[in-house]
Amino acid sequence: MPTDTLLFHLTRMTHMGASCVGCGACEEACPNDIPLLKIFQLIGNDVQKLFDYTPGRSLEDDLPPTAFREDELQWIGEK
């Protein structure tokens, strides 16, 4: 995958988990009529549950990509 494409997808994934409030602007702008809002909400919900974060809930909350907690995600690799 070209570097710029990979960077785009990583940026989009970060947006879905940390900033997306479900406004639907992405779906309106899509020239291929892809139901982006449904797709992004599925991914975003998983990420938001993982980090106990809701975009737009509070300006006081740290964004998941900017807050490191040493004890988070301890369960990875335990299964």
Biopython code that builds the backbone (N, CA, C, O; Angstrom):
import numpy as np
from Bio.PDB.StructureBuilder import StructureBuilder

atoms = [
    (1, "MET", "N", (0.847, -1.164, 0.000)),
    (1, "MET", "CA", (0.000, 0.000, 0.000)),
    (1, "MET", "C", (0.905, 1.244, 0.000)),
    (1, "MET", "O", (1.842, 1.329, 0.794)),
    (2, "PRO", "N", (0.628, 2.191, -0.877)),
    (2, "PRO", "CA", (1.448, 3.410, -0.904)),
    (2, "PRO", "C", (1.403, 4.142, 0.439)),
    (2, "PRO", "O", (0.384, 4.141, 1.130)),
    (3, "THR", "N", (2.520, 4.761, 0.790)),
    (3, "THR", "CA", (2.646, 5.430, 2.077)),
    (3, "THR", "C", (1.550, 6.463, 2.303)),
    (3, "THR", "O", (0.991, 6.541, 3.396)),
    (4, "ASP", "N", (1.235, 7.263, 1.272)),
    (4, "ASP", "CA", (0.217, 8.295, 1.457)),
    (4, "ASP", "C", (-1.163, 7.684, 1.697)),
    (4, "ASP", "O", (-1.967, 8.254, 2.434)),
    (5, "THR", "N", (-1.446, 6.544, 1.091)),
    (5, "THR", "CA", (-2.721, 5.864, 1.304)),
    (5, "THR", "C", (-2.804, 5.330, 2.735)),
    (5, "THR", "O", (-3.832, 5.468, 3.397)),
    (6, "LEU", "N", (-1.733, 4.730, 3.195)),
    (6, "LEU", "CA", (-1.687, 4.206, 4.558)),
    (6, "LEU", "C", (-1.850, 5.346, 5.561)),
    (6, "LEU", "O", (-2.585, 5.208, 6.539)),
    (7, "LEU", "N", (-1.179, 6.458, 5.330)),
    (7, "LEU", "CA", (-1.300, 7.611, 6.218)),
    (7, "LEU", "C", (-2.735, 8.134, 6.246)),
    (7, "LEU", "O", (-3.242, 8.502, 7.306)),
    (8, "PHE", "N", (-3.384, 8.167, 5.094)),
    (8, "PHE", "CA", (-4.778, 8.611, 5.035)),
    (8, "PHE", "C", (-5.656, 7.723, 5.908)),
    (8, "PHE", "O", (-6.465, 8.224, 6.688)),
    (9, "HIS", "N", (-5.499, 6.408, 5.780)),
    (9, "HIS", "CA", (-6.343, 5.481, 6.529)),
    (9, "HIS", "C", (-6.062, 5.537, 8.034)),
    (9, "HIS", "O", (-6.988, 5.424, 8.838)),
    (10, "LEU", "N", (-4.817, 5.708, 8.416)),
    (10, "LEU", "CA", (-4.498, 5.845, 9.838)),
    (10, "LEU", "C", (-5.087, 7.139, 10.403)),
    (10, "LEU", "O", (-5.588, 7.159, 11.528)),
    (11, "THR", "N", (-5.026, 8.211, 9.623)),
    (11, "THR", "CA", (-5.620, 9.479, 10.052)),
    (11, "THR", "C", (-7.129, 9.346, 10.165)),
    (11, "THR", "O", (-7.723, 9.842, 11.122)),
    (12, "ARG", "N", (-7.746, 8.694, 9.213)),
    (12, "ARG", "CA", (-9.200, 8.487, 9.244)),
    (12, "ARG", "C", (-9.592, 7.662, 10.457)),
    (12, "ARG", "O", (-10.587, 7.967, 11.116)),
    (13, "MET", "N", (-8.824, 6.615, 10.765)),
    (13, "MET", "CA", (-9.120, 5.769, 11.920)),
    (13, "MET", "C", (-9.027, 6.575, 13.213)),
    (13, "MET", "O", (-9.862, 6.415, 14.104)),
    (14, "THR", "N", (-8.024, 7.433, 13.322)),
    (14, "THR", "CA", (-7.889, 8.287, 14.495)),
    (14, "THR", "C", (-9.083, 9.221, 14.601)),
    (14, "THR", "O", (-9.609, 9.435, 15.694)),
    (15, "HIS", "N", (-9.510, 9.772, 13.491)),
    (15, "HIS", "CA", (-10.676, 10.661, 13.493)),
    (15, "HIS", "C", (-11.923, 9.923, 13.974)),
    (15, "HIS", "O", (-12.683, 10.446, 14.789)),
    (16, "MET", "N", (-12.130, 8.726, 13.476)),
    (16, "MET", "CA", (-13.326, 7.966, 13.857)),
    (16, "MET", "C", (-13.365, 7.679, 15.349)),
    (16, "MET", "O", (-14.434, 7.723, 15.958)),
    (17, "GLY", "N", (-12.235, 7.391, 15.937)),
    (17, "GLY", "CA", (-12.213, 7.047, 17.351)),
    (17, "GLY", "C", (-12.171, 8.236, 18.286)),
    (17, "GLY", "O", (-12.660, 8.155, 19.413)),
    (18, "ALA", "N", (-11.589, 9.352, 17.832)),
    (18, "ALA", "CA", (-11.369, 10.462, 18.751)),
    (18, "ALA", "C", (-12.183, 11.714, 18.456)),
    (18, "ALA", "O", (-12.382, 12.540, 19.347)),
    (19, "SER", "N", (-12.653, 11.870, 17.234)),
    (19, "SER", "CA", (-13.282, 13.147, 16.890)),
    (19, "SER", "C", (-14.647, 13.034, 16.250)),
    (19, "SER", "O", (-15.419, 13.992, 16.293)),
    (20, "CYS", "N", (-14.970, 11.911, 15.663)),
    (20, "CYS", "CA", (-16.220, 11.779, 14.911)),
    (20, "CYS", "C", (-17.431, 11.874, 15.839)),
    (20, "CYS", "O", (-17.552, 11.119, 16.804)),
    (21, "VAL", "N", (-18.319, 12.812, 15.529)),
    (21, "VAL", "CA", (-19.542, 12.963, 16.311)),
    (21, "VAL", "C", (-20.765, 12.495, 15.531)),
    (21, "VAL", "O", (-21.898, 12.681, 15.976)),
    (22, "GLY", "N", (-20.536, 11.884, 14.360)),
    (22, "GLY", "CA", (-21.630, 11.312, 13.583)),
    (22, "GLY", "C", (-22.450, 12.319, 12.798)),
    (22, "GLY", "O", (-23.652, 12.127, 12.619)),
    (23, "CYS", "N", (-21.824, 13.390, 12.324)),
    (23, "CYS", "CA", (-22.569, 14.432, 11.615)),
    (23, "CYS", "C", (-23.000, 14.008, 10.210)),
    (23, "CYS", "O", (-23.968, 14.548, 9.673)),
    (24, "GLY", "N", (-22.287, 13.041, 9.607)),
    (24, "GLY", "CA", (-22.651, 12.558, 8.280)),
    (24, "GLY", "C", (-22.041, 13.328, 7.124)),
    (24, "GLY", "O", (-22.344, 13.027, 5.970)),
    (25, "ALA", "N", (-21.189, 14.316, 7.393)),
    (25, "ALA", "CA", (-20.578, 15.108, 6.322)),
    (25, "ALA", "C", (-19.741, 14.235, 5.386)),
    (25, "ALA", "O", (-19.689, 14.495, 4.184)),
    (26, "CYS", "N", (-19.096, 13.220, 5.914)),
    (26, "CYS", "CA", (-18.278, 12.332, 5.088)),
    (26, "CYS", "C", (-19.144, 11.585, 4.074)),
    (26, "CYS", "O", (-18.764, 11.427, 2.914)),
    (27, "GLU", "N", (-20.301, 11.135, 4.524)),
    (27, "GLU", "CA", (-21.215, 10.400, 3.647)),
    (27, "GLU", "C", (-21.797, 11.312, 2.567)),
    (27, "GLU", "O", (-21.935, 10.906, 1.413)),
    (28, "GLU", "N", (-22.133, 12.534, 2.943)),
    (28, "GLU", "CA", (-22.645, 13.485, 1.961)),
    (28, "GLU", "C", (-21.608, 13.812, 0.896)),
    (28, "GLU", "O", (-21.955, 14.026, -0.266)),
    (29, "ALA", "N", (-20.333, 13.851, 1.289)),
    (29, "ALA", "CA", (-19.263, 14.212, 0.357)),
    (29, "ALA", "C", (-18.795, 13.039, -0.500)),
    (29, "ALA", "O", (-18.111, 13.252, -1.502)),
    (30, "CYS", "N", (-19.142, 11.821, -0.136)),
    (30, "CYS", "CA", (-18.657, 10.643, -0.860)),
    (30, "CYS", "C", (-19.261, 10.579, -2.259)),
    (30, "CYS", "O", (-20.482, 10.523, -2.403)),
    (31, "PRO", "N", (-18.414, 10.585, -3.293)),
    (31, "PRO", "CA", (-18.924, 10.547, -4.664)),
    (31, "PRO", "C", (-19.454, 9.173, -5.087)),
    (31, "PRO", "O", (-20.064, 9.050, -6.149)),
    (32, "ASN", "N", (-19.227, 8.142, -4.268)),
    (32, "ASN", "CA", (-19.638, 6.781, -4.628)),
    (32, "ASN", "C", (-20.824, 6.275, -3.815)),
    (32, "ASN", "O", (-21.157, 5.091, -3.871)),
    (33, "ASP", "N", (-21.457, 7.160, -3.068)),
    (33, "ASP", "CA", (-22.627, 6.806, -2.253)),
    (33, "ASP", "C", (-22.376, 5.622, -1.319)),
    (33, "ASP", "O", (-23.245, 4.770, -1.136)),
    (34, "ILE", "N", (-21.196, 5.578, -0.740)),
    (34, "ILE", "CA", (-20.861, 4.539, 0.238)),
    (34, "ILE", "C", (-21.448, 4.959, 1.584)),
    (34, "ILE", "O", (-21.315, 6.123, 1.963)),
    (35, "PRO", "N", (-22.090, 4.051, 2.318)),
    (35, "PRO", "CA", (-22.664, 4.409, 3.628)),
    (35, "PRO", "C", (-21.574, 4.576, 4.689)),
    (35, "PRO", "O", (-21.487, 3.792, 5.635)),
    (36, "LEU", "N", (-20.754, 5.600, 4.520)),
    (36, "LEU", "CA", (-19.598, 5.802, 5.390)),
    (36, "LEU", "C", (-19.973, 5.975, 6.853)),
    (36, "LEU", "O", (-19.262, 5.487, 7.732)),
    (37, "LEU", "N", (-21.062, 6.653, 7.126)),
    (37, "LEU", "CA", (-21.433, 6.904, 8.511)),
    (37, "LEU", "C", (-21.640, 5.590, 9.270)),
    (37, "LEU", "O", (-21.197, 5.461, 10.411)),
    (38, "LYS", "N", (-22.299, 4.633, 8.658)),
    (38, "LYS", "CA", (-22.508, 3.332, 9.317)),
    (38, "LYS", "C", (-21.175, 2.631, 9.564)),
    (38, "LYS", "O", (-20.944, 2.078, 10.639)),
    (39, "ILE", "N", (-20.311, 2.662, 8.569)),
    (39, "ILE", "CA", (-19.004, 2.004, 8.693)),
    (39, "ILE", "C", (-18.178, 2.676, 9.775)),
    (39, "ILE", "O", (-17.608, 2.010, 10.639)),
    (40, "PHE", "N", (-18.119, 4.006, 9.722)),
    (40, "PHE", "CA", (-17.311, 4.741, 10.687)),
    (40, "PHE", "C", (-17.860, 4.612, 12.098)),
    (40, "PHE", "O", (-17.089, 4.567, 13.057)),
    (41, "GLN", "N", (-19.176, 4.553, 12.242)),
    (41, "GLN", "CA", (-19.758, 4.394, 13.576)),
    (41, "GLN", "C", (-19.427, 3.027, 14.162)),
    (41, "GLN", "O", (-19.174, 2.918, 15.362)),
    (42, "LEU", "N", (-19.425, 1.989, 13.343)),
    (42, "LEU", "CA", (-19.054, 0.657, 13.839)),
    (42, "LEU", "C", (-17.633, 0.658, 14.379)),
    (42, "LEU", "O", (-17.378, 0.180, 15.484)),
    (43, "ILE", "N", (-16.712, 1.198, 13.591)),
    (43, "ILE", "CA", (-15.309, 1.246, 14.005)),
    (43, "ILE", "C", (-15.148, 2.184, 15.197)),
    (43, "ILE", "O", (-14.508, 1.835, 16.189)),
    (44, "GLY", "N", (-15.731, 3.375, 15.093)),
    (44, "GLY", "CA", (-15.615, 4.364, 16.159)),
    (44, "GLY", "C", (-16.150, 3.856, 17.477)),
    (44, "GLY", "O", (-15.538, 4.084, 18.520)),
    (45, "ASN", "N", (-17.276, 3.174, 17.453)),
    (45, "ASN", "CA", (-17.861, 2.644, 18.687)),
    (45, "ASN", "C", (-16.918, 1.670, 19.372)),
    (45, "ASN", "O", (-16.773, 1.698, 20.595)),
    (46, "ASP", "N", (-16.277, 0.810, 18.594)),
    (46, "ASP", "CA", (-15.334, -0.150, 19.180)),
    (46, "ASP", "C", (-14.160, 0.565, 19.840)),
    (46, "ASP", "O", (-13.771, 0.240, 20.962)),
    (47, "VAL", "N", (-13.605, 1.536, 19.136)),
    (47, "VAL", "CA", (-12.456, 2.283, 19.675)),
    (47, "VAL", "C", (-12.874, 3.079, 20.906)),
    (47, "VAL", "O", (-12.146, 3.125, 21.897)),
    (48, "GLN", "N", (-14.039, 3.699, 20.841)),
    (48, "GLN", "CA", (-14.520, 4.503, 21.963)),
    (48, "GLN", "C", (-14.783, 3.648, 23.196)),
    (48, "GLN", "O", (-14.497, 4.079, 24.313)),
    (49, "LYS", "N", (-15.317, 2.458, 23.017)),
    (49, "LYS", "CA", (-15.520, 1.546, 24.148)),
    (49, "LYS", "C", (-14.181, 1.124, 24.739)),
    (49, "LYS", "O", (-14.014, 1.061, 25.957)),
    (50, "LEU", "N", (-13.240, 0.838, 23.860)),
    (50, "LEU", "CA", (-11.921, 0.395, 24.298)),
    (50, "LEU", "C", (-11.256, 1.427, 25.205)),
    (50, "LEU", "O", (-10.615, 1.067, 26.192)),
    (51, "PHE", "N", (-11.409, 2.706, 24.872)),
    (51, "PHE", "CA", (-10.775, 3.770, 25.638)),
    (51, "PHE", "C", (-11.740, 4.527, 26.557)),
    (51, "PHE", "O", (-11.360, 5.531, 27.162)),
    (52, "ASP", "N", (-12.980, 4.051, 26.664)),
    (52, "ASP", "CA", (-14.000, 4.710, 27.488)),
    (52, "ASP", "C", (-14.047, 6.198, 27.168)),
    (52, "ASP", "O", (-13.893, 7.044, 28.049)),
    (53, "TYR", "N", (-14.262, 6.500, 25.893)),
    (53, "TYR", "CA", (-14.213, 7.879, 25.412)),
    (53, "TYR", "C", (-15.388, 8.138, 24.476)),
    (53, "TYR", "O", (-15.714, 7.302, 23.634)),
    (54, "THR", "N", (-16.024, 9.303, 24.627)),
    (54, "THR", "CA", (-17.093, 9.725, 23.735)),
    (54, "THR", "C", (-16.729, 11.086, 23.154)),
    (54, "THR", "O", (-16.619, 12.061, 23.897)),
    (55, "PRO", "N", (-16.537, 11.170, 21.826)),
    (55, "PRO", "CA", (-16.181, 12.454, 21.221)),
    (55, "PRO", "C", (-17.238, 13.515, 21.505)),
    (55, "PRO", "O", (-18.436, 13.254, 21.398)),
    (56, "GLY", "N", (-16.788, 14.700, 21.864)),
    (56, "GLY", "CA", (-17.687, 15.809, 22.097)),
    (56, "GLY", "C", (-18.335, 15.840, 23.472)),
    (56, "GLY", "O", (-19.065, 16.779, 23.789)),
    (57, "ARG", "N", (-18.081, 14.832, 24.288)),
    (57, "ARG", "CA", (-18.704, 14.753, 25.615)),
    (57, "ARG", "C", (-18.201, 15.866, 26.528)),
    (57, "ARG", "O", (-18.989, 16.495, 27.235)),
    (58, "SER", "N", (-16.903, 16.108, 26.516)),
    (58, "SER", "CA", (-16.334, 17.109, 27.400)),
    (58, "SER", "C", (-15.014, 17.619, 26.841)),
    (58, "SER", "O", (-14.212, 16.843, 26.321)),
    (59, "LEU", "N", (-14.795, 18.905, 26.949)),
    (59, "LEU", "CA", (-13.520, 19.483, 26.531)),
    (59, "LEU", "C", (-12.407, 19.130, 27.504)),
    (59, "LEU", "O", (-11.227, 19.301, 27.195)),
    (60, "GLU", "N", (-12.779, 18.643, 28.667)),
    (60, "GLU", "CA", (-11.797, 18.276, 29.694)),
    (60, "GLU", "C", (-11.200, 16.885, 29.462)),
    (60, "GLU", "O", (-10.126, 16.586, 29.984)),
    (61, "ASP", "N", (-11.875, 16.037, 28.692)),
    (61, "ASP", "CA", (-11.381, 14.680, 28.435)),
    (61, "ASP", "C", (-10.142, 14.726, 27.551)),
    (61, "ASP", "O", (-10.085, 15.490, 26.588)),
    (62, "ASP", "N", (-9.156, 13.906, 27.882)),
    (62, "ASP", "CA", (-7.988, 13.763, 27.016)),
    (62, "ASP", "C", (-8.369, 12.934, 25.800)),
    (62, "ASP", "O", (-9.106, 11.954, 25.918)),
    (63, "LEU", "N", (-7.874, 13.320, 24.639)),
    (63, "LEU", "CA", (-8.098, 12.519, 23.435)),
    (63, "LEU", "C", (-7.305, 11.224, 23.563)),
    (63, "LEU", "O", (-6.148, 11.261, 23.985)),
    (64, "PRO", "N", (-7.889, 10.083, 23.213)),
    (64, "PRO", "CA", (-7.178, 8.810, 23.354)),
    (64, "PRO", "C", (-5.784, 8.789, 22.713)),
    (64, "PRO", "O", (-4.866, 8.232, 23.315)),
    (65, "PRO", "N", (-5.580, 9.374, 21.515)),
    (65, "PRO", "CA", (-4.223, 9.313, 20.948)),
    (65, "PRO", "C", (-3.202, 10.179, 21.693)),
    (65, "PRO", "O", (-1.999, 10.023, 21.485)),
    (66, "THR", "N", (-3.661, 11.083, 22.552)),
    (66, "THR", "CA", (-2.722, 11.971, 23.241)),
    (66, "THR", "C", (-2.504, 11.589, 24.700)),
    (66, "THR", "O", (-1.652, 12.175, 25.368)),
    (67, "ALA", "N", (-3.250, 10.624, 25.199)),
    (67, "ALA", "CA", (-3.151, 10.245, 26.609)),
    (67, "ALA", "C", (-2.655, 8.809, 26.727)),
    (67, "ALA", "O", (-3.330, 7.873, 26.299)),
    (68, "PHE", "N", (-1.484, 8.645, 27.303)),
    (68, "PHE", "CA", (-0.935, 7.308, 27.505)),
    (68, "PHE", "C", (-1.144, 6.903, 28.954)),
    (68, "PHE", "O", (-0.793, 7.637, 29.877)),
    (69, "ARG", "N", (-1.712, 5.741, 29.135)),
    (69, "ARG", "CA", (-1.884, 5.183, 30.478)),
    (69, "ARG", "C", (-1.196, 3.820, 30.495)),
    (69, "ARG", "O", (-1.548, 2.922, 29.730)),
    (70, "GLU", "N", (-0.246, 3.687, 31.350)),
    (70, "GLU", "CA", (0.579, 2.486, 31.363)),
    (70, "GLU", "C", (-0.226, 1.211, 31.586)),
    (70, "GLU", "O", (0.155, 0.145, 31.103)),
    (71, "ASP", "N", (-1.333, 1.313, 32.313)),
    (71, "ASP", "CA", (-2.105, 0.118, 32.644)),
    (71, "ASP", "C", (-3.175, -0.226, 31.612)),
    (71, "ASP", "O", (-3.836, -1.255, 31.747)),
    (72, "GLU", "N", (-3.367, 0.611, 30.578)),
    (72, "GLU", "CA", (-4.419, 0.305, 29.619)),
    (72, "GLU", "C", (-3.978, -0.792, 28.655)),
    (72, "GLU", "O", (-2.791, -0.957, 28.374)),
    (73, "LEU", "N", (-4.925, -1.506, 28.176)),
    (73, "LEU", "CA", (-4.728, -2.580, 27.202)),
    (73, "LEU", "C", (-3.837, -3.710, 27.731)),
    (73, "LEU", "O", (-3.163, -4.383, 26.951)),
    (74, "GLN", "N", (-3.833, -3.915, 29.038)),
    (74, "GLN", "CA", (-3.043, -4.985, 29.639)),
    (74, "GLN", "C", (-3.490, -6.363, 29.161)),
    (74, "GLN", "O", (-2.699, -7.306, 29.144)),
    (75, "TRP", "N", (-4.743, -6.475, 28.780)),
    (75, "TRP", "CA", (-5.327, -7.759, 28.407)),
    (75, "TRP", "C", (-4.831, -8.252, 27.044)),
    (75, "TRP", "O", (-4.993, -9.431, 26.732)),
    (76, "ILE", "N", (-4.241, -7.396, 26.240)),
    (76, "ILE", "CA", (-3.791, -7.810, 24.906)),
    (76, "ILE", "C", (-2.712, -8.887, 25.044)),
    (76, "ILE", "O", (-1.741, -8.718, 25.782)),
    (77, "GLY", "N", (-2.891, -9.959, 24.344)),
    (77, "GLY", "CA", (-1.947, -11.061, 24.370)),
    (77, "GLY", "C", (-2.224, -12.091, 25.436)),
    (77, "GLY", "O", (-1.501, -13.081, 25.540)),
    (78, "GLU", "N", (-3.254, -11.881, 26.231)),
    (78, "GLU", "CA", (-3.589, -12.827, 27.290)),
    (78, "GLU", "C", (-4.430, -13.989, 26.821)),
    (78, "GLU", "O", (-4.546, -14.995, 27.522)),
    (79, "LYS", "N", (-5.025, -13.868, 25.636)),
    (79, "LYS", "CA", (-5.934, -14.922, 25.166)),
    (79, "LYS", "C", (-5.209, -15.994, 24.426)),
    (79, "LYS", "O", (-5.828, -16.953, 23.965)),
]
sb = StructureBuilder()
sb.init_structure("model")
sb.init_model(0)
sb.init_chain("A")
sb.init_seg("    ")
for serial, (resi, resn, name, xyz) in enumerate(atoms, 1):
    if name == "N":
        sb.init_residue(resn, " ", resi, " ")
    sb.init_atom(name, np.array(xyz, "f"), 0.0, 1.0, " ", f" {name:<3s}", serial, name[0])
structure = sb.get_structure()
